Amino acid sequence: MDKLLNFLGICRRAGKLAVGNDVVIDAVRGGEAKLVMLCSDISPNTEKKLRKTIDESGVRILRLNRSKEELGFAIGKFAAVTAATDKGFADKLCELINNETGGISV
């Protein structure tokens, strides 16, 4: 497993990762989400629904170069979207995603 997926697993175990569409939207609306991450194979319809809420909030969005299956294996729950709810974790995830070609800004 790579560093990004390992760190996402750590975030999940620390309770600092919102997982799933509804949970992420609630975290964004509640001001808890610091970074939203979309899987590479998220459906266009799901992304469209999420984007409206996320874009209005100003939360940063990154697309992972990982599938839902890879993410689910790392965090123990199947989902196409996650959100870091801690600034320190979000900063480290941004670093891993951008520096290790783990994804792109969208």
Biopython code that builds the backbone (N, CA, C, O; Angstrom):
import numpy as np
from Bio.PDB.StructureBuilder import StructureBuilder

atoms = [
    (1, "MET", "N", (0.847, -1.183, 0.000)),
    (1, "MET", "CA", (0.000, 0.000, 0.000)),
    (1, "MET", "C", (0.890, 1.244, 0.000)),
    (1, "MET", "O", (1.968, 1.234, 0.596)),
    (2, "ASP", "N", (0.459, 2.282, -0.645)),
    (2, "ASP", "CA", (1.266, 3.488, -0.750)),
    (2, "ASP", "C", (1.069, 4.434, 0.440)),
    (2, "ASP", "O", (0.194, 4.227, 1.280)),
    (3, "LYS", "N", (1.900, 5.468, 0.489)),
    (3, "LYS", "CA", (1.876, 6.412, 1.615)),
    (3, "LYS", "C", (0.539, 7.140, 1.742)),
    (3, "LYS", "O", (0.040, 7.346, 2.848)),
    (4, "LEU", "N", (-0.034, 7.527, 0.607)),
    (4, "LEU", "CA", (-1.303, 8.249, 0.641)),
    (4, "LEU", "C", (-2.404, 7.388, 1.247)),
    (4, "LEU", "O", (-3.123, 7.836, 2.139)),
    (5, "LEU", "N", (-2.535, 6.178, 0.776)),
    (5, "LEU", "CA", (-3.575, 5.300, 1.310)),
    (5, "LEU", "C", (-3.319, 4.948, 2.770)),
    (5, "LEU", "O", (-4.259, 4.854, 3.559)),
    (6, "ASN", "N", (-2.062, 4.754, 3.132)),
    (6, "ASN", "CA", (-1.733, 4.511, 4.543)),
    (6, "ASN", "C", (-2.153, 5.685, 5.415)),
    (6, "ASN", "O", (-2.736, 5.500, 6.483)),
    (7, "PHE", "N", (-1.852, 6.901, 4.947)),
    (7, "PHE", "CA", (-2.191, 8.086, 5.737)),
    (7, "PHE", "C", (-3.702, 8.287, 5.821)),
    (7, "PHE", "O", (-4.212, 8.722, 6.854)),
    (8, "LEU", "N", (-4.416, 7.976, 4.749)),
    (8, "LEU", "CA", (-5.881, 8.055, 4.805)),
    (8, "LEU", "C", (-6.428, 7.084, 5.844)),
    (8, "LEU", "O", (-7.386, 7.403, 6.548)),
    (9, "GLY", "N", (-5.829, 5.908, 5.943)),
    (9, "GLY", "CA", (-6.225, 4.944, 6.972)),
    (9, "GLY", "C", (-5.978, 5.479, 8.369)),
    (9, "GLY", "O", (-6.793, 5.276, 9.268)),
    (10, "ILE", "N", (-4.861, 6.158, 8.555)),
    (10, "ILE", "CA", (-4.545, 6.775, 9.855)),
    (10, "ILE", "C", (-5.582, 7.846, 10.184)),
    (10, "ILE", "O", (-6.062, 7.922, 11.315)),
    (11, "CYS", "N", (-5.925, 8.670, 9.202)),
    (11, "CYS", "CA", (-6.942, 9.717, 9.411)),
    (11, "CYS", "C", (-8.270, 9.105, 9.836)),
    (11, "CYS", "O", (-8.936, 9.614, 10.737)),
    (12, "ARG", "N", (-8.641, 8.038, 9.200)),
    (12, "ARG", "CA", (-9.908, 7.368, 9.515)),
    (12, "ARG", "C", (-9.889, 6.825, 10.945)),
    (12, "ARG", "O", (-10.848, 7.001, 11.695)),
    (13, "ARG", "N", (-8.798, 6.168, 11.312)),
    (13, "ARG", "CA", (-8.700, 5.607, 12.668)),
    (13, "ARG", "C", (-8.658, 6.703, 13.725)),
    (13, "ARG", "O", (-9.093, 6.492, 14.857)),
    (14, "ALA", "N", (-8.134, 7.875, 13.360)),
    (14, "ALA", "CA", (-8.084, 9.002, 14.293)),
    (14, "ALA", "C", (-9.426, 9.727, 14.394)),
    (14, "ALA", "O", (-9.593, 10.619, 15.226)),
    (15, "GLY", "N", (-10.369, 9.348, 13.557)),
    (15, "GLY", "CA", (-11.683, 9.992, 13.578)),
    (15, "GLY", "C", (-11.700, 11.342, 12.897)),
    (15, "GLY", "O", (-12.574, 12.163, 13.175)),
    (16, "LYS", "N", (-10.756, 11.586, 12.013)),
    (16, "LYS", "CA", (-10.639, 12.877, 11.336)),
    (16, "LYS", "C", (-10.939, 12.784, 9.848)),
    (16, "LYS", "O", (-10.486, 13.624, 9.071)),
    (17, "LEU", "N", (-11.700, 11.769, 9.443)),
    (17, "LEU", "CA", (-12.032, 11.581, 8.043)),
    (17, "LEU", "C", (-13.525, 11.322, 7.905)),
    (17, "LEU", "O", (-14.036, 10.313, 8.393)),
    (18, "ALA", "N", (-14.226, 12.240, 7.236)),
    (18, "ALA", "CA", (-15.639, 12.031, 6.925)),
    (18, "ALA", "C", (-15.695, 11.179, 5.666)),
    (18, "ALA", "O", (-14.979, 11.450, 4.703)),
    (19, "VAL", "N", (-16.539, 10.150, 5.665)),
    (19, "VAL", "CA", (-16.574, 9.194, 4.558)),
    (19, "VAL", "C", (-17.991, 9.056, 4.025)),
    (19, "VAL", "O", (-18.923, 8.794, 4.785)),
    (20, "GLY", "N", (-18.153, 9.233, 2.714)),
    (20, "GLY", "CA", (-19.450, 9.072, 2.065)),
    (20, "GLY", "C", (-20.087, 10.409, 1.734)),
    (20, "GLY", "O", (-19.808, 11.424, 2.372)),
    (21, "ASN", "N", (-20.944, 10.392, 0.732)),
    (21, "ASN", "CA", (-21.559, 11.622, 0.214)),
    (21, "ASN", "C", (-22.267, 12.446, 1.281)),
    (21, "ASN", "O", (-21.955, 13.622, 1.471)),
    (22, "ASP", "N", (-23.213, 11.838, 1.972)),
    (22, "ASP", "CA", (-24.015, 12.575, 2.952)),
    (22, "ASP", "C", (-23.172, 13.094, 4.118)),
    (22, "ASP", "O", (-23.356, 14.225, 4.567)),
    (23, "VAL", "N", (-22.267, 12.279, 4.594)),
    (23, "VAL", "CA", (-21.408, 12.673, 5.721)),
    (23, "VAL", "C", (-20.488, 13.823, 5.305)),
    (23, "VAL", "O", (-20.283, 14.766, 6.069)),
    (24, "VAL", "N", (-19.939, 13.741, 4.098)),
    (24, "VAL", "CA", (-19.057, 14.811, 3.610)),
    (24, "VAL", "C", (-19.844, 16.100, 3.419)),
    (24, "VAL", "O", (-19.367, 17.169, 3.799)),
    (25, "ILE", "N", (-21.024, 16.025, 2.846)),
    (25, "ILE", "CA", (-21.852, 17.232, 2.666)),
    (25, "ILE", "C", (-22.168, 17.862, 4.017)),
    (25, "ILE", "O", (-22.095, 19.082, 4.160)),
    (26, "ASP", "N", (-22.516, 17.048, 5.009)),
    (26, "ASP", "CA", (-22.779, 17.576, 6.353)),
    (26, "ASP", "C", (-21.534, 18.242, 6.937)),
    (26, "ASP", "O", (-21.632, 19.289, 7.576)),
    (27, "ALA", "N", (-20.356, 17.635, 6.719)),
    (27, "ALA", "CA", (-19.108, 18.210, 7.228)),
    (27, "ALA", "C", (-18.795, 19.529, 6.533)),
    (27, "ALA", "O", (-18.309, 20.463, 7.170)),
    (28, "VAL", "N", (-19.065, 19.612, 5.247)),
    (28, "VAL", "CA", (-18.831, 20.851, 4.501)),
    (28, "VAL", "C", (-19.787, 21.937, 4.992)),
    (28, "VAL", "O", (-19.360, 23.055, 5.277)),
    (29, "ARG", "N", (-21.059, 21.619, 5.090)),
    (29, "ARG", "CA", (-22.062, 22.598, 5.540)),
    (29, "ARG", "C", (-21.817, 23.036, 6.978)),
    (29, "ARG", "O", (-22.076, 24.187, 7.331)),
    (30, "GLY", "N", (-21.318, 22.123, 7.809)),
    (30, "GLY", "CA", (-21.054, 22.442, 9.205)),
    (30, "GLY", "C", (-19.721, 23.135, 9.442)),
    (30, "GLY", "O", (-19.392, 23.474, 10.579)),
    (31, "GLY", "N", (-18.955, 23.347, 8.381)),
    (31, "GLY", "CA", (-17.667, 24.020, 8.503)),
    (31, "GLY", "C", (-16.554, 23.131, 9.042)),
    (31, "GLY", "O", (-15.477, 23.627, 9.375)),
    (32, "GLU", "N", (-16.792, 21.841, 9.132)),
    (32, "GLU", "CA", (-15.792, 20.919, 9.670)),
    (32, "GLU", "C", (-14.789, 20.460, 8.613)),
    (32, "GLU", "O", (-13.628, 20.211, 8.937)),
    (33, "ALA", "N", (-15.216, 20.345, 7.362)),
    (33, "ALA", "CA", (-14.355, 19.822, 6.291)),
    (33, "ALA", "C", (-13.269, 20.831, 5.936)),
    (33, "ALA", "O", (-13.551, 22.006, 5.703)),
    (34, "LYS", "N", (-12.028, 20.360, 5.898)),
    (34, "LYS", "CA", (-10.883, 21.196, 5.528)),
    (34, "LYS", "C", (-10.390, 20.867, 4.122)),
    (34, "LYS", "O", (-9.780, 21.707, 3.459)),
    (35, "LEU", "N", (-10.658, 19.635, 3.668)),
    (35, "LEU", "CA", (-10.229, 19.170, 2.356)),
    (35, "LEU", "C", (-11.159, 18.042, 1.920)),
    (35, "LEU", "O", (-11.392, 17.095, 2.671)),
    (36, "VAL", "N", (-11.688, 18.151, 0.699)),
    (36, "VAL", "CA", (-12.541, 17.100, 0.148)),
    (36, "VAL", "C", (-11.750, 16.371, -0.922)),
    (36, "VAL", "O", (-11.091, 16.995, -1.753)),
    (37, "MET", "N", (-11.817, 15.047, -0.899)),
    (37, "MET", "CA", (-11.083, 14.217, -1.861)),
    (37, "MET", "C", (-12.059, 13.320, -2.605)),
    (37, "MET", "O", (-12.863, 12.614, -1.996)),
    (38, "LEU", "N", (-11.977, 13.357, -3.936)),
    (38, "LEU", "CA", (-12.827, 12.555, -4.804)),
    (38, "LEU", "C", (-12.007, 11.434, -5.416)),
    (38, "LEU", "O", (-10.864, 11.654, -5.817)),
    (39, "CYS", "N", (-12.568, 10.245, -5.494)),
    (39, "CYS", "CA", (-11.882, 9.129, -6.147)),
    (39, "CYS", "C", (-11.855, 9.351, -7.655)),
    (39, "CYS", "O", (-12.642, 10.125, -8.199)),
    (40, "SER", "N", (-10.946, 8.666, -8.309)),
    (40, "SER", "CA", (-10.799, 8.819, -9.757)),
    (40, "SER", "C", (-12.010, 8.293, -10.516)),
    (40, "SER", "O", (-12.288, 8.745, -11.626)),
    (41, "ASP", "N", (-12.728, 7.349, -9.933)),
    (41, "ASP", "CA", (-13.863, 6.750, -10.631)),
    (41, "ASP", "C", (-15.218, 7.151, -10.043)),
    (41, "ASP", "O", (-16.183, 6.389, -10.115)),
    (42, "ILE", "N", (-15.283, 8.354, -9.460)),
    (42, "ILE", "CA", (-16.557, 8.863, -8.949)),
    (42, "ILE", "C", (-17.490, 9.110, -10.132)),
    (42, "ILE", "O", (-17.044, 9.545, -11.194)),
    (43, "SER", "N", (-18.752, 8.842, -9.959)),
    (43, "SER", "CA", (-19.697, 9.036, -11.063)),
    (43, "SER", "C", (-19.900, 10.530, -11.303)),
    (43, "SER", "O", (-19.898, 11.315, -10.355)),
    (44, "PRO", "N", (-20.073, 10.927, -12.558)),
    (44, "PRO", "CA", (-20.282, 12.345, -12.874)),
    (44, "PRO", "C", (-21.489, 12.931, -12.150)),
    (44, "PRO", "O", (-21.457, 14.091, -11.740)),
    (45, "ASN", "N", (-22.550, 12.147, -11.988)),
    (45, "ASN", "CA", (-23.742, 12.631, -11.311)),
    (45, "ASN", "C", (-23.467, 12.911, -9.831)),
    (45, "ASN", "O", (-23.894, 13.936, -9.299)),
    (46, "THR", "N", (-22.763, 12.010, -9.183)),
    (46, "THR", "CA", (-22.417, 12.195, -7.772)),
    (46, "THR", "C", (-21.515, 13.412, -7.614)),
    (46, "THR", "O", (-21.710, 14.215, -6.702)),
    (47, "GLU", "N", (-20.530, 13.552, -8.495)),
    (47, "GLU", "CA", (-19.624, 14.700, -8.417)),
    (47, "GLU", "C", (-20.384, 16.006, -8.604)),
    (47, "GLU", "O", (-20.121, 16.983, -7.903)),
    (48, "LYS", "N", (-21.316, 16.029, -9.536)),
    (48, "LYS", "CA", (-22.101, 17.237, -9.793)),
    (48, "LYS", "C", (-22.887, 17.657, -8.546)),
    (48, "LYS", "O", (-22.930, 18.837, -8.196)),
    (49, "LYS", "N", (-23.508, 16.676, -7.883)),
    (49, "LYS", "CA", (-24.279, 16.967, -6.672)),
    (49, "LYS", "C", (-23.381, 17.517, -5.561)),
    (49, "LYS", "O", (-23.760, 18.449, -4.852)),
    (50, "LEU", "N", (-22.198, 16.935, -5.417)),
    (50, "LEU", "CA", (-21.266, 17.374, -4.378)),
    (50, "LEU", "C", (-20.702, 18.756, -4.659)),
    (50, "LEU", "O", (-20.579, 19.583, -3.756)),
    (51, "ARG", "N", (-20.360, 18.999, -5.918)),
    (51, "ARG", "CA", (-19.690, 20.245, -6.291)),
    (51, "ARG", "C", (-20.477, 21.490, -5.918)),
    (51, "ARG", "O", (-19.893, 22.484, -5.487)),
    (52, "LYS", "N", (-21.778, 21.451, -6.076)),
    (52, "LYS", "CA", (-22.585, 22.629, -5.770)),
    (52, "LYS", "C", (-22.383, 23.057, -4.315)),
    (52, "LYS", "O", (-22.137, 24.230, -4.037)),
    (53, "THR", "N", (-22.487, 22.123, -3.414)),
    (53, "THR", "CA", (-22.314, 22.419, -1.990)),
    (53, "THR", "C", (-20.872, 22.793, -1.667)),
    (53, "THR", "O", (-20.620, 23.746, -0.931)),
    (54, "ILE", "N", (-19.935, 22.043, -2.216)),
    (54, "ILE", "CA", (-18.521, 22.270, -1.907)),
    (54, "ILE", "C", (-18.044, 23.604, -2.470)),
    (54, "ILE", "O", (-17.354, 24.355, -1.781)),
    (55, "ASP", "N", (-18.405, 23.904, -3.713)),
    (55, "ASP", "CA", (-17.974, 25.161, -4.333)),
    (55, "ASP", "C", (-18.480, 26.378, -3.561)),
    (55, "ASP", "O", (-17.771, 27.376, -3.439)),
    (56, "GLU", "N", (-19.702, 26.297, -3.041)),
    (56, "GLU", "CA", (-20.267, 27.402, -2.260)),
    (56, "GLU", "C", (-19.526, 27.615, -0.945)),
    (56, "GLU", "O", (-19.500, 28.727, -0.417)),
    (57, "SER", "N", (-18.928, 26.558, -0.418)),
    (57, "SER", "CA", (-18.267, 26.646, 0.886)),
    (57, "SER", "C", (-16.824, 27.123, 0.790)),
    (57, "SER", "O", (-16.275, 27.645, 1.760)),
    (58, "GLY", "N", (-16.212, 26.948, -0.369)),
    (58, "GLY", "CA", (-14.811, 27.345, -0.534)),
    (58, "GLY", "C", (-13.811, 26.315, -0.045)),
    (58, "GLY", "O", (-12.619, 26.611, 0.031)),
    (59, "VAL", "N", (-14.262, 25.116, 0.289)),
    (59, "VAL", "CA", (-13.370, 24.050, 0.726)),
    (59, "VAL", "C", (-12.591, 23.537, -0.481)),
    (59, "VAL", "O", (-13.144, 23.396, -1.571)),
    (60, "ARG", "N", (-11.322, 23.262, -0.283)),
    (60, "ARG", "CA", (-10.470, 22.768, -1.364)),
    (60, "ARG", "C", (-10.879, 21.348, -1.751)),
    (60, "ARG", "O", (-11.219, 20.532, -0.895)),
    (61, "ILE", "N", (-10.839, 21.065, -3.061)),
    (61, "ILE", "CA", (-11.193, 19.751, -3.577)),
    (61, "ILE", "C", (-10.000, 19.189, -4.341)),
    (61, "ILE", "O", (-9.395, 19.880, -5.160)),
    (62, "LEU", "N", (-9.671, 17.941, -4.069)),
    (62, "LEU", "CA", (-8.618, 17.251, -4.810)),
    (62, "LEU", "C", (-9.158, 15.926, -5.333)),
    (62, "LEU", "O", (-9.950, 15.256, -4.670)),
    (63, "ARG", "N", (-8.719, 15.563, -6.529)),
    (63, "ARG", "CA", (-9.100, 14.267, -7.100)),
    (63, "ARG", "C", (-7.938, 13.308, -6.890)),
    (63, "ARG", "O", (-6.807, 13.583, -7.291)),
    (64, "LEU", "N", (-8.233, 12.182, -6.258)),
    (64, "LEU", "CA", (-7.222, 11.160, -6.012)),
    (64, "LEU", "C", (-7.006, 10.320, -7.270)),
    (64, "LEU", "O", (-7.944, 10.097, -8.035)),
    (65, "ASN", "N", (-5.805, 9.867, -7.482)),
    (65, "ASN", "CA", (-5.520, 8.912, -8.546)),
    (65, "ASN", "C", (-5.683, 7.504, -7.987)),
    (65, "ASN", "O", (-4.849, 6.629, -8.221)),
    (66, "ARG", "N", (-6.752, 7.300, -7.258)),
    (66, "ARG", "CA", (-7.052, 6.021, -6.638)),
    (66, "ARG", "C", (-8.536, 5.719, -6.870)),
    (66, "ARG", "O", (-9.359, 6.633, -6.914)),
    (67, "SER", "N", (-8.863, 4.469, -7.012)),
    (67, "SER", "CA", (-10.251, 4.064, -7.237)),
    (67, "SER", "C", (-10.996, 3.943, -5.907)),
    (67, "SER", "O", (-10.398, 3.979, -4.832)),
    (68, "LYS", "N", (-12.316, 3.798, -6.014)),
    (68, "LYS", "CA", (-13.140, 3.583, -4.826)),
    (68, "LYS", "C", (-12.713, 2.298, -4.118)),
    (68, "LYS", "O", (-12.710, 2.220, -2.890)),
    (69, "GLU", "N", (-12.359, 1.315, -4.904)),
    (69, "GLU", "CA", (-11.936, 0.029, -4.331)),
    (69, "GLU", "C", (-10.645, 0.185, -3.527)),
    (69, "GLU", "O", (-10.538, -0.337, -2.417)),
    (70, "GLU", "N", (-9.670, 0.898, -4.081)),
    (70, "GLU", "CA", (-8.399, 1.118, -3.372)),
    (70, "GLU", "C", (-8.632, 1.920, -2.096)),
    (70, "GLU", "O", (-8.097, 1.587, -1.038)),
    (71, "LEU", "N", (-9.431, 2.975, -2.201)),
    (71, "LEU", "CA", (-9.728, 3.794, -1.028)),
    (71, "LEU", "C", (-10.459, 2.979, 0.028)),
    (71, "LEU", "O", (-10.126, 3.046, 1.211)),
    (72, "GLY", "N", (-11.450, 2.214, -0.398)),
    (72, "GLY", "CA", (-12.214, 1.394, 0.540)),
    (72, "GLY", "C", (-11.347, 0.393, 1.281)),
    (72, "GLY", "O", (-11.535, 0.161, 2.475)),
    (73, "PHE", "N", (-10.393, -0.200, 0.568)),
    (73, "PHE", "CA", (-9.481, -1.144, 1.204)),
    (73, "PHE", "C", (-8.634, -0.440, 2.268)),
    (73, "PHE", "O", (-8.373, -1.005, 3.330)),
    (74, "ALA", "N", (-8.205, 0.797, 1.981)),
    (74, "ALA", "CA", (-7.335, 1.539, 2.897)),
    (74, "ALA", "C", (-8.069, 2.026, 4.147)),
    (74, "ALA", "O", (-7.506, 2.016, 5.241)),
    (75, "ILE", "N", (-9.328, 2.454, 3.986)),
    (75, "ILE", "CA", (-10.030, 3.052, 5.124)),
    (75, "ILE", "C", (-11.086, 2.140, 5.733)),
    (75, "ILE", "O", (-11.670, 2.462, 6.768)),
    (76, "GLY", "N", (-11.327, 1.014, 5.097)),
    (76, "GLY", "CA", (-12.272, 0.059, 5.661)),
    (76, "GLY", "C", (-13.727, 0.363, 5.387)),
    (76, "GLY", "O", (-14.612, -0.198, 6.033)),
    (77, "LYS", "N", (-13.989, 1.254, 4.427)),
    (77, "LYS", "CA", (-15.364, 1.587, 4.070)),
    (77, "LYS", "C", (-15.395, 2.031, 2.617)),
    (77, "LYS", "O", (-14.581, 2.850, 2.192)),
    (78, "PHE", "N", (-16.330, 1.490, 1.865)),
    (78, "PHE", "CA", (-16.461, 1.800, 0.452)),
    (78, "PHE", "C", (-17.078, 3.187, 0.281)),
    (78, "PHE", "O", (-18.171, 3.445, 0.785)),
    (79, "ALA", "N", (-16.384, 4.083, -0.427)),
    (79, "ALA", "CA", (-16.898, 5.429, -0.673)),
    (79, "ALA", "C", (-16.132, 6.062, -1.822)),
    (79, "ALA", "O", (-14.980, 5.714, -2.081)),
    (80, "ALA", "N", (-16.778, 6.989, -2.503)),
    (80, "ALA", "CA", (-16.140, 7.703, -3.615)),
    (80, "ALA", "C", (-15.646, 9.073, -3.182)),
    (80, "ALA", "O", (-14.896, 9.723, -3.910)),
    (81, "VAL", "N", (-16.062, 9.516, -2.003)),
    (81, "VAL", "CA", (-15.680, 10.849, -1.533)),
    (81, "VAL", "C", (-15.390, 10.805, -0.035)),
    (81, "VAL", "O", (-16.078, 10.134, 0.735)),
    (82, "THR", "N", (-14.343, 11.545, 0.352)),
    (82, "THR", "CA", (-13.977, 11.665, 1.759)),
    (82, "THR", "C", (-13.606, 13.122, 2.029)),
    (82, "THR", "O", (-13.357, 13.894, 1.104)),
    (83, "ALA", "N", (-13.574, 13.477, 3.295)),
    (83, "ALA", "CA", (-13.163, 14.824, 3.675)),
    (83, "ALA", "C", (-12.343, 14.761, 4.956)),
    (83, "ALA", "O", (-12.733, 14.112, 5.926)),
    (84, "ALA", "N", (-11.205, 15.442, 4.945)),
    (84, "ALA", "CA", (-10.406, 15.578, 6.161)),
    (84, "ALA", "C", (-11.031, 16.669, 7.011)),
    (84, "ALA", "O", (-11.345, 17.748, 6.510)),
    (85, "THR", "N", (-11.214, 16.392, 8.297)),
    (85, "THR", "CA", (-11.859, 17.357, 9.188)),
    (85, "THR", "C", (-10.873, 17.994, 10.162)),
    (85, "THR", "O", (-11.278, 18.676, 11.103)),
    (86, "ASP", "N", (-9.594, 17.773, 9.938)),
    (86, "ASP", "CA", (-8.542, 18.345, 10.775)),
    (86, "ASP", "C", (-7.541, 19.052, 9.864)),
    (86, "ASP", "O", (-7.113, 18.477, 8.863)),
    (87, "LYS", "N", (-7.162, 20.285, 10.189)),
    (87, "LYS", "CA", (-6.271, 21.056, 9.331)),
    (87, "LYS", "C", (-4.909, 20.394, 9.162)),
    (87, "LYS", "O", (-4.366, 20.390, 8.058)),
    (88, "GLY", "N", (-4.355, 19.843, 10.214)),
    (88, "GLY", "CA", (-3.059, 19.181, 10.128)),
    (88, "GLY", "C", (-3.093, 17.982, 9.191)),
    (88, "GLY", "O", (-2.198, 17.808, 8.363)),
    (89, "PHE", "N", (-4.133, 17.153, 9.325)),
    (89, "PHE", "CA", (-4.282, 16.013, 8.427)),
    (89, "PHE", "C", (-4.514, 16.491, 6.992)),
    (89, "PHE", "O", (-3.953, 15.930, 6.051)),
    (90, "ALA", "N", (-5.335, 17.523, 6.826)),
    (90, "ALA", "CA", (-5.621, 18.052, 5.486)),
    (90, "ALA", "C", (-4.347, 18.563, 4.819)),
    (90, "ALA", "O", (-4.123, 18.312, 3.635)),
    (91, "ASP", "N", (-3.513, 19.278, 5.570)),
    (91, "ASP", "CA", (-2.254, 19.787, 5.012)),
    (91, "ASP", "C", (-1.340, 18.651, 4.578)),
    (91, "ASP", "O", (-0.737, 18.718, 3.507)),
    (92, "LYS", "N", (-1.232, 17.620, 5.386)),
    (92, "LYS", "CA", (-0.383, 16.475, 5.044)),
    (92, "LYS", "C", (-0.937, 15.729, 3.829)),
    (92, "LYS", "O", (-0.176, 15.290, 2.967)),
    (93, "LEU", "N", (-2.244, 15.589, 3.764)),
    (93, "LEU", "CA", (-2.854, 14.929, 2.608)),
    (93, "LEU", "C", (-2.610, 15.724, 1.333)),
    (93, "LEU", "O", (-2.313, 15.143, 0.289)),
    (94, "CYS", "N", (-2.730, 17.047, 1.406)),
    (94, "CYS", "CA", (-2.437, 17.892, 0.236)),
    (94, "CYS", "C", (-1.003, 17.678, -0.221)),
    (94, "CYS", "O", (-0.733, 17.550, -1.415)),
    (95, "GLU", "N", (-0.099, 17.641, 0.728)),
    (95, "GLU", "CA", (1.316, 17.420, 0.405)),
    (95, "GLU", "C", (1.512, 16.066, -0.280)),
    (95, "GLU", "O", (2.186, 15.985, -1.306)),
    (96, "LEU", "N", (0.933, 15.016, 0.276)),
    (96, "LEU", "CA", (1.069, 13.680, -0.308)),
    (96, "LEU", "C", (0.434, 13.613, -1.698)),
    (96, "LEU", "O", (1.011, 13.041, -2.623)),
    (97, "ILE", "N", (-0.732, 14.188, -1.836)),
    (97, "ILE", "CA", (-1.437, 14.140, -3.115)),
    (97, "ILE", "C", (-0.679, 14.914, -4.189)),
    (97, "ILE", "O", (-0.521, 14.430, -5.310)),
    (98, "ASN", "N", (-0.217, 16.096, -3.857)),
    (98, "ASN", "CA", (0.451, 16.934, -4.854)),
    (98, "ASN", "C", (1.894, 16.532, -5.134)),
    (98, "ASN", "O", (2.340, 16.633, -6.277)),
    (99, "ASN", "N", (2.634, 16.080, -4.130)),
    (99, "ASN", "CA", (4.039, 15.761, -4.315)),
    (99, "ASN", "C", (4.312, 14.354, -4.801)),
    (99, "ASN", "O", (5.377, 14.092, -5.360)),
    (100, "GLU", "N", (3.394, 13.461, -4.605)),
    (100, "GLU", "CA", (3.629, 12.075, -4.984)),
    (100, "GLU", "C", (2.690, 11.628, -6.099)),
    (100, "GLU", "O", (2.390, 10.441, -6.227)),
    (101, "THR", "N", (2.238, 12.560, -6.884)),
    (101, "THR", "CA", (1.295, 12.308, -7.969)),
    (101, "THR", "C", (0.134, 11.429, -7.528)),
    (101, "THR", "O", (-0.313, 10.544, -8.258)),
    (102, "GLY", "N", (-0.332, 11.689, -6.341)),
    (102, "GLY", "CA", (-1.474, 10.946, -5.812)),
    (102, "GLY", "C", (-2.788, 11.499, -6.300)),
    (102, "GLY", "O", (-3.835, 10.887, -6.089)),
    (103, "GLY", "N", (-2.755, 12.658, -6.955)),
    (103, "GLY", "CA", (-3.995, 13.257, -7.442)),
    (103, "GLY", "C", (-3.758, 14.642, -7.964)),
    (103, "GLY", "O", (-2.615, 15.074, -8.115)),
    (104, "ILE", "N", (-4.840, 15.346, -8.244)),
    (104, "ILE", "CA", (-4.758, 16.690, -8.810)),
    (104, "ILE", "C", (-5.809, 17.587, -8.173)),
    (104, "ILE", "O", (-6.816, 17.108, -7.651)),
    (105, "SER", "N", (-5.565, 18.885, -8.221)),
    (105, "SER", "CA", (-6.556, 19.847, -7.769)),
    (105, "SER", "C", (-7.639, 19.951, -8.824)),
    (105, "SER", "O", (-7.356, 19.934, -10.022)),
    (106, "VAL", "N", (-8.886, 20.059, -8.372)),
    (106, "VAL", "CA", (-9.993, 20.222, -9.301)),
    (106, "VAL", "C", (-10.850, 21.387, -8.890)),
    (106, "VAL", "O", (-11.842, 21.689, -9.554)),
]
sb = StructureBuilder()
sb.init_structure("model")
sb.init_model(0)
sb.init_chain("A")
sb.init_seg("    ")
for serial, (resi, resn, name, xyz) in enumerate(atoms, 1):
    if name == "N":
        sb.init_residue(resn, " ", resi, " ")
    sb.init_atom(name, np.array(xyz, "f"), 0.0, 1.0, " ", f" {name:<3s}", serial, name[0])
structure = sb.get_structure()
